[in-house]
Amino acid sequence: MSTPTPVRIDFVSDVSCPWCVIGLKSLEQALDKLKDTAQAEIHFQPFELNANMVPEGEDIGEHIAHKYGSTEEQMAQSREAIRARGAALGFTFAMDKRGRIYNTFDAHRLLHWAELEGRQKELKMALFDAYFTQGENPSSHELLLKVVGQVGLDTTKAAEVLASGAYADEVRERERFYQQNGINSVPAVIINERHLISGGQPPEVFEQALRQIIAGA
């Protein structure tokens, strides 16, 4: 039996991006099918959809209408498409609980720290759940510390990170790097630092792309 091929995956995303949840859940399903073929290492990279968002956040309907010019009908269709895709992948989007969109910079700083602590993926999924399923505020330090504790990370250390502004430069540097390399929407899934798969693709798309990349390697 052959040894699985090591695969590096940089998953560029934002905590407040529903299609990033869909992309990640799809990618996980694809990797599950490829577990004998690919040994994947996922690194979550920061991207802020709303880097200049005010601290108190903004009403999500007003925000989307202003940013994308969407009508109420278009927004309702989009919400339903997201809810259905999430449900098919085993993730609950509680649309009625999520009324505002928030700044996510501090969440990205904690995700950077969590990677150093070996629990980045757990924190990422917990933040997605907190925002999209529970309707919590991912810019709130109280919420961030609660989620940190839930995934078994040290809340005292996390509080020090939040209070000190630690990893701000590193997060901004990573954000700049991906923007300068043409990433202007997320999720952006980069395989072995060479191959880009954009958007919340179905599991089959990720599986096929990964098979081709591994075969070519």
N, C-alpha and C positions, 0 to 999 in steps of 0.2 A: 504494500500500500504506500503510495507516494506521500511525502510530507506536504502539508498545506503551504502555499506560497504566501510569504509575508506581504501585506498590503497596507500602505499608509493612506489614511483617509483624513483630509482636512475638511471639516464640516463648518462652513462659514454661515453664521446665522445670528438671529436676534431672539431674545427671550419673548418678545411681544409679536412674533411672526407666526401666524397659524400654519402657513404652508411649510414652515421649518419643522413643525411637529410632524406633519404628514410626511415630509421628506425623510425625516429621521426614522419614523416607524416603518416606512416602506423599505428603507435601507437595511434596517434590522432584520426584516423578513427575508430580504434577498440574501443577506449574510448568513442567516440561519440555514438557508438552502445550500449555501456554498461552504458550510463549515468544514467539509473534508477537503476543500479545494483552496480556500483562502483563510489566512490567519490575519484578521483585520485589526488595526490599531487606529481608533478614532480620536482625533484631536479637535476639540470644539474651538473655533476661532471667532473673534468678536466682529460684529457688524451692528451698527445702530441705525435703525430705520428712521428714528427721530432724535438725532443727536442734540438738537436744540430745544427739545421738549421742556416746558416749564415744570418746576417741581411738583405742582399740584395735579399735573396731567391735563388731559383734554377729553371732552366728551367724544366717544368713538365715532358716533354718527356725524357730528360736526367736523371732526378731523378728516374722515374719509371723504366726505362731500367736498371739503375745502381742498384736500390734497389731490384727489383723483377726479373730482367733478362728478362723482357717482350720484345717481338718483336713488330715492328710497327703495324703489323696486329692484334696481341693480344690486343694492346692498343686501336686500333680503335674499335674492338669488345666490349671491356670493356666500352669505352666512349659511344657507342651506347646503350648498355644495361642500363647504368646509366641514360642516357638522356630519354630513353623510360619509365623506371620505374618512374622517376621523373615526366614526363608528365602525366602518368596515375594517379599520386597522386596529381596533381595540382601544381607541382613545376617546374620552368624552369631552366634547366642546360644549360647555354650559353657556350658550349664547346669552341667556337671560341674566347671567351673573356678571358678565363682563361689559361694563358700561363706559369705562374710560381707558385711555392709552397713556402710558407712563414713560418716563426716562428710565433707561436700562443700564446706564454706565456703571453704577455700583455693582449690579448683578454680574456684569462682565468682569469687573475686578475680582469678585469672589470666585468666578469660574476659572480665572487665571490661577488664583491661589489653590483652588481645589484640584487643578491638574497636578500641581507640585505635590499635593497631598495624596494623589492617587484615587480621587473620588469625583472626578470632573463629570463623568457621564451621569452618575447618580444625582449630582446637584442639578445638572441641566434638566433631567427629566422631572425632578421635584419642582423646579421653577416653572416649567411648562404646566405642570398640574396645578400649581398654586394660582397661576394667572388664568389659564384657559378653563379649568374645571371648577376651581374654587372661587374665582373672581377676585383674587387678592391683588394687592398693589406691590409689584416687584421693585418699586423704588423705595419702599419703606424698609428702613433698617431693622425694625422690629420683625417684619415678615421674613426678611433675608436671614436673620439669625435663627428664627424658628425653623426655617427650611434647612439651614446648615445643620442644626441639631438633629433633625429628622433623618438625615442621611449619614449620621455618625461622625460628622466633622466637629472639631473643637470650636465651640461658640465663643470662648474667650479670645482665641486667636483670630477668629473671624471678626469679632468686634474691634480688635486692634487694627485689622486691615481696613475696615470701614472708616474708623475714626482718623486714621493716619493718611489716607489717600494713597496707600501702597498700591503698586502695580498700575497706577494711572498711566504712566509713561509707556509701559509695556503694552497695555491695551491700545492706546492711541497709535503706537508704532505698528502694531498688527493690523489695525483698521486701515491705516494709511497704505500699508503694504498691499493689501487686497484691493483697495480702491485704485491704486496706481497700476495694478495688474488687470484692471478692467472689470472687477466685480462691483456691479452697482445695483444688484438685486439678489435676494436670498430666498431659499437656501442655494448656496453654491457648494457643490460637493466635488472636491479635487482629489483625484486618485493618483498616488505616487508622485505628487507635485507636478503632474504633467497633463492629466486628462480631466476635463471639466464636465460635470453633469449638472445642469441648471434646473431649479424648480422642484416642486413637490411631486416627483415622478412616481408612477406605480411601481410596486416591487419588481415586476417583470423587466422593466426598463433598467433598473439598477443591476439586476441579476445578469441580464444579457451583456451590459456594458462591462461589468466586472469579469465575466467569463472571457470576453474578447481581450481585455487588457491583460489578464493572467496568461492567456494563450500566447499573446504577443511578447510577453516578458520572457 
